Amino acid sequence: MAKKTLNRNSLKPATKLASAAREYAEHGAVNPAVYRASTITFPTVASLKPGGQPYVYGRRGTPTSRAIEDAIAELEGGYACKVAPSGVAAITAALLSFLKSGDHLLMVDSVYGNTRDFCDHMLRGLGIETTYYDPLIGDRLRDLIRPNTKVLYLESPGSQTFEVQDVPLLALIAHEMGLVVMLDNTWAAGHFFKAFAHGVDISIQAATKYIVGHSDVMFGSVVCNQATWPRFKAGYEYLGLFAGPDDMYLALRGLRTLDLRLERHMKSALHIAEWLRQRPEVATVLYPALSNAPGHEIWKRDFTGASGLFGLILKPKPEAAVAAMLDGLSLFSMGYSWGGFESLIIPMHPERTVAPWHPSGPALRLHIGLEHPDDLIADLEAGFARLNSVT
Ligand SMILES: Cc1ncc(COP(=O)(O)O)c(C=O)c1O
C-alpha cells in the first residue's frame, strides 16, 4: 500500500512512478489485479443509487483502470485521466468532446498524420472547420482566432519535424479568447514536459510509446485539468471508450520504469546526436536537446529532459544510396513507431499545409532505444559507408 501519510507532491518523479496507485493492489501484492469485468453486482437496492458503490459496470471503471488512470494523472500533474485503446482514440475523443458542428479548430501544421486525417475527413464531415497554423507562429496566433474557435491543439515538439512550440505564450493567447488548449505530449511522455504548469488544459499521449515502453501494446491517455474534466469525461463515456485490462496492466508496468528508461534514452540519444552532427554526410540534426539545434532555447526553458526521438537531414544523396544505408542496418529496424526499448529509423516525408518544410536532403527519423550507444554508432557508421558507396 502507498503510504497514505506521505505528501506525494513533495516526492521526486521516480518515486512517484514507483509508488503511484499502489492502493489498488490487494492481499499484499504490489501490483493491482487484472480485473476482467463487464458485470459488477450490487448487494442492495440502496447500493444501486448514484454513489452507492465505487464500481458499477466494467466500462465505467475497475480497480485496474483506476490504477493506471491515477498514475498517469499524477505523472502529468493533472486533475484526472481516462485511458483509450490507442493514442489516436485518445486524441479523437478529446477533440470530439469539445467540438460541435459550426465550431472552428486551430491545429498545428506539424501534427501527427492521423490527427490531421481525422480533422480533414471526420471533423470536416461533421461541419467542424480546421485551420492549420505554423508551429512557430507566436503572437500571430491571435489573427487566426475567430468567434467560433473552440480549441487550440499543440504538438511539441512535432514528432517528425521537431519544432518546439512556445506553449505558455500560445496557451495564454488562447485562454484570453476562451479556447481549450490541448497538447499531444507523447514526445516528452508527460515526464519531461509538465503540460499543466505551462498552461495546457488537456494533455494527451500515445501511451503506446514511452509509457508502455515495450512495443507490445496500443494505448492512449487523456489527462485533464479540473475545469475541462466534466466535459471530457462525459464525451468519453458517450463514445463508449475503455481499454483492455491486460493493456492497462502492461501500461502500469511500463510506467514504473519510465524515469529510468527515459534517462537512458536521453543519454544515448544526446551522445548519438552529437556524433551525427560531426558526420560529413549530415546537414542538420533535429534534436531540441542539442545545443544550437532548432528549438533548443525554448526546450531548455520549458523541458526537463528529452526523449529518444529525433530527426536527421542528410546532405543530398540519391534514393538508392539512402536505401542501401537503411536496408543493411542490423540494430536499427525500420518501423513507424517509437518509444520502445528498440532503436528504429525511418525516412520521413511530413505533410504540411501552411508552413512548408523542404529539407535540403533526405530526411530520416531515428528512435534511440536502450541498446548500448557504441553498438548503435557502429551500425550507423557501417550504414554511412554503404550510403557513400552508392553514387
Ligand atoms: C505524436 C503521436 N501522437 C499520436 C500517435 C498515435 O498513437 P497510436 O499509434 O497509439 O494510435 C502517434 C503514433 O505514432 C504519434 O507519433
Ligand as a Chemical Component Dictionary entry (heavy atoms), coordinates in Angstrom:
data_LIG
# 
_chem_comp.id                   LIG 
_chem_comp.type                 NON-POLYMER 
_chem_comp.pdbx_formal_charge   0 
_chem_comp.three_letter_code    LIG 
# 
loop_
_chem_comp_atom.comp_id 
_chem_comp_atom.atom_id 
_chem_comp_atom.alt_atom_id 
_chem_comp_atom.type_symbol 
_chem_comp_atom.charge 
_chem_comp_atom.model_Cartn_x 
_chem_comp_atom.model_Cartn_y 
_chem_comp_atom.model_Cartn_z 
_chem_comp_atom.pdbx_ordinal 
LIG C1 C1 C 0 2.927  12.059 -31.853 1  
LIG C2 C2 C 0 1.965  10.926 -31.962 2  
LIG N1 N1 N 0 0.735  11.081 -31.493 3  
LIG C3 C3 C 0 -0.159 10.103 -31.574 4  
LIG C4 C4 C 0 0.130  8.899  -32.157 5  
LIG C5 C5 C 0 -0.919 7.853  -32.271 6  
LIG O1 O1 O 0 -0.787 6.859  -31.336 7  
LIG P1 P1 P 0 -1.306 5.367  -31.585 8  
LIG O2 O2 O 0 -0.441 4.795  -32.655 9  
LIG O3 O3 O 0 -1.184 4.732  -30.247 10 
LIG O4 O4 O 0 -2.748 5.484  -32.016 11 
LIG C6 C6 C 0 1.409  8.670  -32.651 12 
LIG C7 C7 C 0 1.761  7.374  -33.275 13 
LIG O5 O5 O 0 2.787  7.198  -33.870 14 
LIG C8 C8 C 0 2.345  9.720  -32.560 15 
LIG O6 O6 O 0 3.602  9.577  -33.063 16 
# 
loop_
_chem_comp_bond.comp_id 
_chem_comp_bond.atom_id_1 
_chem_comp_bond.atom_id_2 
_chem_comp_bond.value_order 
_chem_comp_bond.pdbx_ordinal 
LIG C1 C2 SING 1  
LIG C2 N1 SING 2  
LIG C2 C8 DOUB 3  
LIG N1 C3 DOUB 4  
LIG C3 C4 SING 5  
LIG C4 C5 SING 6  
LIG C4 C6 DOUB 7  
LIG C5 O1 SING 8  
LIG O1 P1 SING 9  
LIG P1 O2 DOUB 10 
LIG P1 O3 SING 11 
LIG P1 O4 SING 12 
LIG C6 C7 SING 13 
LIG C6 C8 SING 14 
LIG C7 O5 DOUB 15 
LIG C8 O6 SING 16 
# 
